[in-house]
Amino acid sequence: MKKSGYRTIFHIYLIFFLSLLGTTLSAIGLFLLLITVQTSDGATVRSDWPKIFTENFREQIIFIDDKPQVKQSGIELLQDNSIGLQILDDTGYEIYSYGKPKKALNYYSNTDIVRLFHSSNLGDDKITSFIGEITNKENGYAYIIYFPIEVKKVTMYLNGERFTGGKTVIISIVAILLSVILISGIIYGFCIARVISRLTMSIKDISKRSYLPIQNRGAFSDLYDSLNTLDTEIKASDRLRQQTEKMRRDWIANITHDLKTPLSPIKGYAEILQDDTIKTDEQYKRYAGVMLKNAVHMENLIDDLKLTYQLENGMVPVNRQEQNLIRFSKELVIDILNNPEYESRSIHFESTEETILFSFDPKLLTRAFQNLMINALVHGQHNAEVTLQISVSENGVKITVADNGKGMTTEETSKLFERYYRGTNTRHKPEGTGLGLAIAKDIVELHGGTISVSSVLDFGTVFLIYFPTN
């Protein structure tokens, strides 16, 4: 699962967990609010505190000569909590009181006692009365404690199937909880729908090439980052495809012209030879030489096309042989200089080693080095010189092919190894196909090496080839 998937799931769980937690805390707070009361001094106590206080207060009542009295500790409790007290005999008459409310009666019938049991019945909502019982010598007494707080007396009865009394509070809490979860789910659903709609529109914009990058830090931030990256790569691919297509069209136009160029003299001299005009042996030789030269040039063009296709599709077999790279390079330089076309040019060979054993395909590497060196001679000035330098290290063999020619711009060097690319200074040099350096790069990489180029205008160009030996 992608990062955005985990993040989305976590986000959903977090939303519902926070909703559930908030609702639960609200319900607990409401419940605590309902079951707590404040005493006269502002302290918060449980709502059953008056009942417990009433039940425990019987221990503060003593009888002296059959007359009820309250211990000093009991008086202090009544004073500290501003609580009133009445003690009634078995007939309902008051026989003792302390701090009782003004509206308290001196006599309570059985009906009055029942009313007090369920409510204050004193006409004051801020006073709640609780009733307790105490016996002395088999005589029963009742005592009434008046609390200066409002406590609702709710009794809940449970029969195993349903309950009454407190069910309203519980049902309300459950209803609030479900409502909060439902509302949170609806709101979150709308939010997710908006996000999905936005993502859908973004994908459509990418396909239309009208997408604008979006910076998002929410749960889907990595998904938006992926869309931004995808859009960048697609636009870069479009630009590369357009550039490649343009170079391919230009190359087809150039190569068509290049193929026609040697055909023209071949066709022209063939027509001259076909003419009945008497010609000398010298003319025959000269015409045949021109035709042969152009045929060879045309053959080289076709070979370049074939080889670049094979290299591009991995169809070239590599016949590696372990040979002395130094001797191979020297012989290659001599072969180039023995060519009448380049016999007046200069190629310097430099190496501190006499022997460097290296496994390579002689035919392919000859083609690669020839392309590099002849390219420098062809496109350089007449007095341009080429230097081939070979050195060895613990990890590989480094070969540099440098010239002191006109050099190239950064834009030209960045495209130099691309197929179909012909530099600006080749328009006056029809011999090339624009594939020579691309072929050299493919051959070097086929041997596990790397090739790079650096050039400075008016100072020359350096090709660096590196073959790792480990």
Residue pairs with C-beta under 8 A, 6 or more apart in sequence:
2 222
2 223
3 222
4 219
4 220
4 222
4 223
7 219
7 220
7 222
8 219
8 220
10 219
11 219
12 188
15 184
15 188
16 181
16 184
16 185
16 188
19 180
19 181
19 184
20 177
20 181
22 180
23 176
23 177
23 180
23 181
24 177
26 176
27 173
27 176
27 177
30 173
31 169
31 173
34 47
34 169
35 46
35 47
35 48
36 44
36 45
36 46
36 47
37 44
37 45
37 46
37 47
37 49
37 50
37 149
37 150
37 151
38 44
38 45
38 149
39 45
39 81
39 149
40 81
40 82
40 148
40 149
41 80
41 81
47 151
47 152
50 128
50 130
50 145
50 147
50 149
50 151
51 130
53 77
53 81
53 83
53 130
53 145
53 147
54 130
54 131
54 132
54 145
55 132
57 74
57 77
57 85
57 132
57 143
57 145
58 132
58 133
58 134
58 143
60 70
60 71
60 73
60 74
60 77
61 68
61 69
61 70
61 71
61 74
61 87
61 134
61 143
62 68
62 69
62 70
62 71
63 69
63 136
63 137
66 136
66 137
66 139
67 95
67 96
68 87
68 95
68 96
68 134
68 136
68 141
68 143
69 96
70 78
70 85
70 96
70 98
75 98
77 83
78 84
78 85
78 98
78 99
79 99
81 147
81 148
82 99
82 148
83 99
83 145
83 146
83 147
83 148
84 97
84 98
84 99
84 100
84 101
84 104
84 145
84 146
85 96
85 97
85 98
85 99
85 100
85 143
85 144
85 145
85 146
86 94
86 96
86 97
86 100
86 104
86 143
86 144
86 146
87 94
87 95
87 96
87 97
87 141
87 142
87 143
87 144
88 94
88 95
88 108
88 141
88 142
88 143
88 144
89 95
89 139
89 141
90 139
90 140
90 141
92 107
92 108
92 109
92 110
92 112
92 113
92 142
93 106
93 107
94 105
94 106
94 107
95 141
97 104
99 146
100 144
100 146
101 122
101 124
101 127
101 146
103 122
103 123
103 124
104 122
104 144
104 146
105 112
108 116
108 142
108 144
112 121
113 131
113 142
115 121
116 129
116 131
116 144
117 131
118 153
119 153
120 127
120 128
120 129
121 129
122 129
122 146
125 150
126 148
126 149
126 150
127 146
127 147
127 148
127 149
127 150
128 146
128 147
128 149
128 150
128 151
128 153
129 144
129 145
129 146
129 147
130 144
130 145
130 147
131 142
131 143
131 144
131 145
132 142
132 143
132 144
132 145
133 140
133 141
133 142
133 143
134 140
134 141
134 142
134 143
135 141
154 165
154 166
155 165
156 163
156 164
156 165
156 166
156 167
157 163
157 164
157 165
195 218
195 220
199 220
199 223
199 227
202 211
202 214
202 224
202 227
203 227
205 211
205 212
206 227
206 230
206 231
206 234
209 234
209 235
209 238
211 227
211 231
213 228
213 231
213 232
214 224
214 227
214 228
215 224
216 224
244 418
244 420
247 418
247 419
247 420
247 421
248 420
250 420
250 422
251 419
251 420
251 421
251 422
251 433
251 434
254 422
254 433
254 434
255 301
255 305
255 433
255 434
257 430
258 301
258 430
258 432
258 433
259 298
259 301
261 294
261 430
262 294
262 295
262 297
262 298
262 301
263 294
263 298
265 290
265 291
265 294
266 291
266 294
266 295
266 298
269 287
269 288
269 290
269 291
270 291
272 279
272 287
273 279
273 284
273 287
279 287
297 431
301 433
304 433
304 435
304 436
304 439
305 433
305 435
307 316
307 367
307 435
307 439
308 419
308 435
308 438
308 439
308 442
309 315
310 316
311 439
311 442
311 443
311 446
312 419
312 442
316 364
316 446
318 361
318 364
318 446
318 447
319 361
319 363
320 359
320 360
320 361
321 359
321 360
321 361
321 362
322 357
322 358
322 359
323 357
323 358
323 360
323 362
324 355
324 356
324 357
325 356
325 357
325 358
325 360
325 390
325 397
326 351
326 353
326 354
326 355
326 356
326 390
327 355
328 362
328 365
329 349
329 351
329 369
329 388
329 390
329 399
330 349
332 366
332 369
332 370
333 347
333 349
333 373
333 388
336 342
336 347
336 370
336 373
336 374
336 377
337 343
337 345
337 347
342 374
342 377
345 377
345 384
345 385
345 386
346 385
346 386
347 373
347 377
347 385
347 386
347 387
347 388
348 385
348 386
348 387
348 388
349 387
349 388
349 389
350 387
350 388
350 389
350 390
351 389
351 390
351 391
352 391
353 390
353 391
353 392
356 390
356 392
356 397
358 397
358 467
358 469
360 447
360 467
361 447
364 443
364 446
364 447
365 443
365 447
367 439
367 440
367 443
368 439
368 440
368 443
368 444
369 388
369 401
369 440
371 436
371 437
371 439
371 440
372 401
372 437
372 440
372 463
373 386
373 388
373 401
374 436
375 432
375 436
375 437
376 384
376 386
376 401
376 403
376 405
376 461
377 384
377 386
377 403
378 429
378 431
378 432
379 405
379 406
379 423
379 425
379 426
379 429
380 386
380 403
380 404
380 405
380 406
381 405
381 406
384 403
384 404
384 405
384 460
385 403
385 404
386 401
386 402
386 403
387 400
387 401
387 402
387 403
388 399
388 400
388 401
389 399
389 400
389 402
390 397
390 398
390 399
391 397
391 398
392 398
395 468
395 469
395 470
396 466
396 467
396 468
396 469
396 470
397 466
397 467
397 469
398 464
398 465
398 466
399 464
399 465
399 466
399 467
400 462
400 463
400 464
400 465
401 462
401 463
401 465
402 460
402 461
402 462
402 463
403 460
403 461
404 459
404 460
405 460
405 461
406 425
406 457
406 458
406 460
407 455
407 456
407 457
407 458
407 459
407 460
407 461
408 416
408 423
408 425
408 455
408 457
408 461
409 455
409 457
412 423
412 424
412 455
413 453
413 454
413 455
413 461
415 421
416 423
416 437
416 453
417 437
417 438
417 441
417 451
417 453
418 438
419 434
419 435
419 438
420 434
420 435
421 434
421 438
422 432
422 434
426 432
426 434
440 451
441 451
444 450
444 451
444 465
444 467
445 451
447 467
448 467
448 468
449 465
449 466
449 467
449 468
450 465
450 466
451 463
451 464
451 465
451 466
452 463
452 464
453 461
453 462
453 463
453 464
454 461
454 462
454 464
455 461
455 462
